[in-house]
Amino acid sequence: MSMDAENRFMQLVEKQTIQNNVEFGKMMSSLGIRYKDRVYTFFHKEKVGFKLGVAFDIDVTKLVRGNI
């Protein structure tokens, strides 16, 4: 895991987990961020992925371009 990719993901974890109902967790073998028991962000093979469903409340996470 490159330190830059790992550090960026961990910064995102720190920013996201201060929100209510948001916690650090796993999605299968990947590190992830959960909201209400559903993983919406994960880190796998040096990449960050987002899995946002139609009903996902984006306002809770404050995810915006440039804030990640």
Backbone as JSON Lines, residues from 0, in Angstrom:
{"i":0,"aa":"M","n":[0.85,-1.16,0.0],"ca":[0.0,0.0,0.0],"c":[0.9,1.23,0.0]}
{"i":1,"aa":"S","n":[0.75,2.09,-0.96],"ca":[1.59,3.28,-0.98],"c":[1.16,4.2,0.15]}
{"i":2,"aa":"M","n":[2.14,4.84,0.76],"ca":[1.84,5.71,1.89],"c":[0.94,6.87,1.49]}
{"i":3,"aa":"D","n":[1.11,7.38,0.28],"ca":[0.26,8.49,-0.16],"c":[-1.2,8.06,-0.24]}
{"i":4,"aa":"A","n":[-1.46,6.94,-0.87],"ca":[-2.83,6.45,-1.01],"c":[-3.41,6.1,0.35]}
{"i":5,"aa":"E","n":[-2.62,5.44,1.18],"ca":[-3.08,5.07,2.52],"c":[-3.36,6.32,3.36]}
{"i":6,"aa":"N","n":[-2.46,7.28,3.31],"ca":[-2.65,8.52,4.08],"c":[-3.89,9.28,3.63]}
{"i":7,"aa":"R","n":[-4.1,9.38,2.34],"ca":[-5.29,10.08,1.82],"c":[-6.57,9.39,2.29]}
{"i":8,"aa":"F","n":[-6.6,8.07,2.24],"ca":[-7.78,7.35,2.68],"c":[-8.01,7.55,4.18]}
{"i":9,"aa":"M","n":[-6.95,7.48,4.97],"ca":[-7.09,7.64,6.41],"c":[-7.52,9.07,6.77]}
{"i":10,"aa":"Q","n":[-7.1,10.06,6.0],"ca":[-7.59,11.43,6.2],"c":[-9.09,11.5,5.95]}
{"i":11,"aa":"L","n":[-9.54,10.8,4.92],"ca":[-10.97,10.75,4.61],"c":[-11.72,10.06,5.75]}
{"i":12,"aa":"V","n":[-11.15,8.99,6.28],"ca":[-11.76,8.29,7.42],"c":[-11.92,9.24,8.59]}
{"i":13,"aa":"E","n":[-10.88,10.0,8.9],"ca":[-10.93,10.95,10.02],"c":[-12.03,11.99,9.81]}
{"i":14,"aa":"K","n":[-12.13,12.53,8.61],"ca":[-13.15,13.54,8.32],"c":[-14.56,12.97,8.39]}
{"i":15,"aa":"Q","n":[-14.73,11.76,7.89],"ca":[-16.06,11.18,7.81],"c":[-16.58,10.64,9.14]}
{"i":16,"aa":"T","n":[-15.69,10.08,9.96],"ca":[-16.14,9.42,11.18],"c":[-16.51,10.38,12.29]}
{"i":17,"aa":"I","n":[-16.39,11.68,12.08],"ca":[-16.87,12.63,13.08],"c":[-18.38,12.85,12.93]}
{"i":18,"aa":"Q","n":[-18.96,12.35,11.84],"ca":[-20.41,12.47,11.6],"c":[-21.16,11.4,12.4]}
{"i":19,"aa":"N","n":[-22.4,11.67,12.73],"ca":[-23.24,10.69,13.43],"c":[-23.47,9.47,12.55]}
{"i":20,"aa":"N","n":[-23.45,8.3,13.15],"ca":[-23.72,7.02,12.48],"c":[-22.69,6.64,11.43]}
{"i":21,"aa":"V","n":[-21.54,7.3,11.39],"ca":[-20.49,6.98,10.41],"c":[-19.32,6.37,11.18]}
{"i":22,"aa":"E","n":[-18.85,5.22,10.71],"ca":[-17.76,4.55,11.4],"c":[-16.83,3.83,10.42]}
{"i":23,"aa":"F","n":[-15.63,3.57,10.89],"ca":[-14.62,2.85,10.12],"c":[-14.95,1.36,10.2]}
{"i":24,"aa":"G","n":[-14.83,0.65,9.09],"ca":[-15.14,-0.78,9.1],"c":[-14.52,-1.48,7.91]}
{"i":25,"aa":"K","n":[-15.09,-2.6,7.56],"ca":[-14.59,-3.39,6.43],"c":[-15.71,-3.77,5.5]}
{"i":26,"aa":"M","n":[-15.35,-3.9,4.23],"ca":[-16.25,-4.45,3.22],"c":[-15.49,-5.61,2.61]}
{"i":27,"aa":"M","n":[-15.86,-6.8,3.01],"ca":[-15.14,-8.02,2.65],"c":[-13.7,-7.88,3.14]}
{"i":28,"aa":"S","n":[-12.71,-7.83,2.28],"ca":[-11.33,-7.72,2.73],"c":[-10.79,-6.29,2.62]}
{"i":29,"aa":"S","n":[-11.63,-5.35,2.23],"ca":[-11.19,-3.97,2.04],"c":[-11.55,-3.1,3.24]}
{"i":30,"aa":"L","n":[-10.71,-2.12,3.5],"ca":[-11.04,-1.12,4.52],"c":[-12.2,-0.29,4.0]}
{"i":31,"aa":"G","n":[-13.05,0.17,4.9],"ca":[-14.2,0.92,4.44],"c":[-14.74,1.9,5.46]}
{"i":32,"aa":"I","n":[-15.68,2.72,5.03],"ca":[-16.38,3.66,5.89],"c":[-17.86,3.32,5.78]}
{"i":33,"aa":"R","n":[-18.5,3.16,6.93],"ca":[-19.9,2.75,6.97],"c":[-20.79,3.88,7.48]}
{"i":34,"aa":"Y","n":[-21.98,3.91,6.95],"ca":[-23.05,4.79,7.45],"c":[-24.27,3.92,7.66]}
{"i":35,"aa":"K","n":[-24.74,3.85,8.9],"ca":[-25.88,3.01,9.25],"c":[-25.7,1.57,8.73]}
{"i":36,"aa":"D","n":[-24.55,1.0,9.03],"ca":[-24.22,-0.4,8.7],"c":[-24.07,-0.69,7.21]}
{"i":37,"aa":"R","n":[-23.98,0.33,6.37],"ca":[-23.75,0.1,4.93],"c":[-22.46,0.8,4.52]}
{"i":38,"aa":"V","n":[-21.55,0.06,3.92],"ca":[-20.28,0.63,3.47],"c":[-20.54,1.48,2.23]}
{"i":39,"aa":"Y","n":[-20.09,2.74,2.26],"ca":[-20.27,3.6,1.1],"c":[-18.94,4.05,0.5]}
{"i":40,"aa":"T","n":[-17.85,3.86,1.23],"ca":[-16.53,4.18,0.71],"c":[-15.59,3.05,1.11]}
{"i":41,"aa":"F","n":[-14.77,2.61,0.17],"ca":[-13.84,1.53,0.49],"c":[-12.5,1.77,-0.19]}
{"i":42,"aa":"F","n":[-11.46,1.14,0.36],"ca":[-10.1,1.27,-0.14],"c":[-9.62,-0.11,-0.54]}
{"i":43,"aa":"H","n":[-9.29,-0.28,-1.82],"ca":[-8.87,-1.59,-2.33],"c":[-7.88,-1.41,-3.46]}
{"i":44,"aa":"K","n":[-6.77,-2.1,-3.37],"ca":[-5.73,-2.06,-4.41],"c":[-5.34,-0.63,-4.78]}
{"i":45,"aa":"E","n":[-5.0,0.14,-3.76],"ca":[-4.5,1.51,-3.96],"c":[-5.54,2.49,-4.49]}
{"i":46,"aa":"K","n":[-6.81,2.14,-4.45],"ca":[-7.85,3.02,-4.97],"c":[-8.99,3.16,-3.97]}
{"i":47,"aa":"V","n":[-9.61,4.33,-3.99],"ca":[-10.78,4.58,-3.16],"c":[-12.01,4.46,-4.05]}
{"i":48,"aa":"G","n":[-12.97,3.68,-3.6],"ca":[-14.21,3.51,-4.35],"c":[-15.39,3.99,-3.54]}
{"i":49,"aa":"F","n":[-16.41,4.44,-4.21],"ca":[-17.63,4.92,-3.56],"c":[-18.8,4.1,-4.07]}
{"i":50,"aa":"K","n":[-19.64,3.66,-3.17],"ca":[-20.81,2.87,-3.51],"c":[-22.03,3.6,-2.92]}
{"i":51,"aa":"L","n":[-22.56,4.52,-3.68],"ca":[-23.67,5.35,-3.21],"c":[-24.94,4.92,-3.92]}
{"i":52,"aa":"G","n":[-25.88,4.4,-3.18],"ca":[-27.15,4.0,-3.76],"c":[-28.08,5.19,-3.95]}
{"i":53,"aa":"V","n":[-29.19,4.96,-4.57],"ca":[-30.17,6.02,-4.87],"c":[-30.69,6.66,-3.58]}
{"i":54,"aa":"A","n":[-30.88,5.85,-2.56],"ca":[-31.45,6.35,-1.3],"c":[-30.39,6.89,-0.34]}
{"i":55,"aa":"F","n":[-29.13,6.93,-0.76],"ca":[-28.05,7.38,0.12],"c":[-28.18,8.87,0.4]}
{"i":56,"aa":"D","n":[-28.09,9.24,1.67],"ca":[-28.2,10.65,2.08],"c":[-26.82,11.3,2.03]}
{"i":57,"aa":"I","n":[-26.47,11.88,0.91],"ca":[-25.15,12.47,0.7],"c":[-24.87,13.63,1.65]}
{"i":58,"aa":"D","n":[-25.91,14.31,2.1],"ca":[-25.73,15.45,3.0],"c":[-25.14,15.04,4.35]}
{"i":59,"aa":"V","n":[-25.42,13.83,4.79],"ca":[-24.9,13.36,6.07],"c":[-23.39,13.28,6.04]}
{"i":60,"aa":"T","n":[-22.81,12.86,4.94],"ca":[-21.38,12.64,4.85],"c":[-20.61,13.87,4.42]}
{"i":61,"aa":"K","n":[-21.28,14.88,3.9],"ca":[-20.64,16.1,3.43],"c":[-19.57,15.83,2.36]}
{"i":62,"aa":"L","n":[-19.83,14.8,1.54],"ca":[-18.9,14.48,0.45],"c":[-19.11,15.49,-0.69]}
{"i":63,"aa":"V","n":[-18.09,16.23,-0.99],"ca":[-18.14,17.16,-2.12],"c":[-16.79,17.13,-2.81]}
{"i":64,"aa":"R","n":[-16.78,17.45,-4.08],"ca":[-15.53,17.49,-4.84],"c":[-14.57,18.48,-4.18]}
{"i":65,"aa":"G","n":[-13.34,18.07,-4.0],"ca":[-12.33,18.92,-3.38],"c":[-12.25,18.74,-1.87]}
{"i":66,"aa":"N","n":[-13.23,18.09,-1.28],"ca":[-13.24,17.86,0.16],"c":[-12.76,16.46,0.48]}
{"i":67,"aa":"I","n":[-12.42,15.7,-0.53],"ca":[-12.04,14.31,-0.33],"c":[-10.53,14.19,-0.35]}
